[in-house]
Amino acid sequence: MPLISLRGVTKAFKSGTVALESLNLDIYEGEFLSLLGPSGCGKSTVLRIIAGLTDTSGGEISWRDQRGLGFVFQEPTLAPWSDVFDNVWLPLRLNHVSRSDAKPRVDEALANVGLTGFERAYPRELSGGMKMRVSIARALVTKPAVLLMDEPFAALDEITRAKLNDDLLKLRATLGATIVFVTHSVYESVYLSTRICVMAPRPGRVVAEISVDPNTNRDEDFRLGPYYAERAREASAALQDAMGSAKCA
């Protein structure tokens, strides 16, 4: 059974824009699911609906059982007046967890993203990649079963992005969380995912699914191998078809 199921989900805004229409999507426990599509296809809206940050206009969303959620936004959204420790502590602080009680969990979250020793640093002192690591640590500090990630690496250079891709896969192997990941990048989606859902715009809906063998080691050999190239061609073709199937506004 799916962990999360969306059935006939529609989202229309007051402006008249229909972001999603009759979207069906199942999310299974332990998978790394990427939502791949062009701008305006409703990928981020799907995440916000799953997270309960916005309501649907129609359809329904159901959970097999209620699980904790973590959300990593496209921008790190760190409080500039707070140091790294306090930024990561924030979700626990909002749940009335004291600093002393939170410290082991904050330390663990920072260790998981490779930021041990940066607890007292401020966002202005960090690189873009380090800020995103803080944002990921903040999402992980509550130990969520489901991690939602909205294009978290889109603004980073390719070298930093590739490194964070590898780190995210190691983190997933350690934590065992279900991840739903939004991206525009065919290559990123194939490298990270066990399943890719390709979405078409105007209005947003899933038009293709591509499976990527979860037992394949994700490393440089994988990036350079024929299996990766074939999955990337398949995803690219599906994306082109999706863009061609967009309805006129």
N, C-alpha and C positions, 0 to 999 in steps of 0.2 A: 504493500500500500504506500502511496505517496506520503511524505512527511507534510507537504503543503500542496494544496490543490486549488487552482483558480479555474472557475468554470463560467464561460460566457461573460467575462469581465469587460465592462465598458466604462470609460472615463471621459466625460465631456465637461469642458470648462465653461464658465459663465460667458466668455467671449464668443462661444459657439464652436471653438476648436474641439474636435473629437480626437483625443490622444490615443485611446484604445477602443476597439470594437470587437465584441465576441471573442475575446482572447481566452484560450484554453492552455493551461500550463501546469504540469506536475513536477514537483521537486522532490527528489528522493534522498533519504538519509545517507550522509557520507559522500555524496557526489560533489564534484566541482562543475557547476553549471555556468556557462557564459551566455549572456544575452548579447548577440552580435547584430549590429544594424546601423544604418546611417542616422545622423542627427534628426530628431523629430519623429522617431518611430515609437516613442513611448517607453524606452528601456528604463529610464530613471523613474518614470511614473509607476512601472511595475514594482520596483524596489520600494517606493514610498507607500504603495498600497500594502505590500507584504508587511512593512514595518508599522503600519497603522498611522502613518504620517498624513495620509490623505484618504478620503472615502471613495468608494466606487460609485458610479452612476447607475450601474446595473450589474447583474451577475453576483457571484458569491466566491468567497475565499474560505477554505477550511483547513484546519490543522489536525493531523492524526492525534497529537497530544501537544499541549502548550509547551513551547521551548523558549529559552532565553535568546534574545537577538542582539547582535552587534552591528553597527552601521558605520562604514567608512565612506565619507563624502569625497567628491572630486577634489575639493580644496581641504587642506588640513584643518581649517577652522579652529586654530589654537588661540587661547586667550593670551595676548601679548604681554599682559601684566603678570602672568603666572609662569613659574618655572616648569620644567618638564614634569617633575613629580606631581605638582598640583594639577597640571592639565590632565594627567593620566588618572589621578585620584578623583576627578570631578564626578564621574558616574556613581562611584561608591559614596562620595560625600553627599550627593543628592539623595541617596538611600540611607543617609544618617549613619554611615560607617566612619568611625573616627580615624584620624590620621595614623595613630599607632596601630589600630587594628587593620587598616588598609595597607600599611607598609609592606608586609610580605607579598601581598598580591600585586602591588604596584612594582615592586622589585622583580617579581617573576615575569610580569608582562614586559617590562623593559629589557630583561635578559632575553626573552623570547624574540625580541626584534633587534637585538644587538646594540642596545643603548645603555648598558650598565656603565655607570660612571658619569652619565650626563644628567643626573637627577636635578642638579641645581642650575643647569643651563636654561637660558630664556630663548623663545622662538627666534628672536632676531640674531641669535648667535649660531643658528643651525642652518645647514644646507636644505634645499628643497626635499631631497631624499630623506634626510633625517627628520624633518617636520612630518613627512608622511609616515615614517616609522612611529613617531609619537602618536599620531592619529590612530594607527593600527593598534598600538599598545593600549590606548584608551578604550578602543572597542573590545579588546580581549580581556580587560581587567575584570569584567563581570563574568568571565568564562561562559560566553554564549555558545549554544549548540548550533546556531545558524549565524553566519557572518555575511552581511550584505555589503558589497563593495561597488561604488558608483564611479567607474573610470578613475581609480585612485592614482594611476601612474601616467595619465594622459599628458600632464604638463612637464614631465621629467625628460631629461635627455636619454638617448637610447642606451648608453652604458649603465646609467643608474636604473633605468627601467628594467633592463635585463637582469641586473643583480637583485632587484626587489622581486622580480618574478621567481627567481630561484629561491630566495628567502621565503616567499609566500608558500611555495610548494613544501619546503622543509617544515614550515610552521604548521601547515595543514596535516602533514604526516605525524607531527608531534601531538597536535590537539585533537585531530579527528573530527573537526567541525565540518558541517555542510556549508559550502560557499556558493553564493550567487553573485556573479561578477559581470558588470557591464563594461563593454569595450567597443571601440570602433575598429580595432586592429584584428585582422584575420590571423596574423602570425601569433599574436599574443593569445588569442582564444584557443588556437590549436595546441600551443605549447602548454597552457595551464589546465585545460579542461578535460573532464571525462565525457562531457556532452555539451554541444553547442546548439542553442536555439537561435535561428536566424529570423529577424523581425523585419517586416515591411512597414513603411510609413503611410500615413494619411489614409485610413487610421491604422494605428499600430496593431499588429497581430503576428503570431508565429506562423511562418510559412515553410520552414524546413528545419529538420533536426539532423545533426551529425554526431555520431559517436566516435570517441577517441579512446583507444584501448587503455584502461586504467592501470594495467600491469606493465606498461612501457615506461622504462626509466626516462625521466625528463632531464636530459643533459645535452652537452654540445653534440654528441653523436646523434642524438635524437633530432636536433635542429637540422643537422646536415644529411639526414637519412632519407630514403625514398618514401617511407611511411608518412613522415611529417610533410613532405612535399605534396604527396597525394591528398592528404587531408586538407592542406592549405588550398590546393586547387579546388577541391570539392566545396570548401567553405566560401572561397572567392566566387565561384560560379553561382552558388546559392544566394550570395549577397547581391550579385549583379541582377539575378532574376528578381529578387525582392525589390530592388530599386526600380526595376522596369515595371513591376506590378503595382506601383503606387497609384492610388486613385487621384484624379484631378481634384484640386481644392475647390 
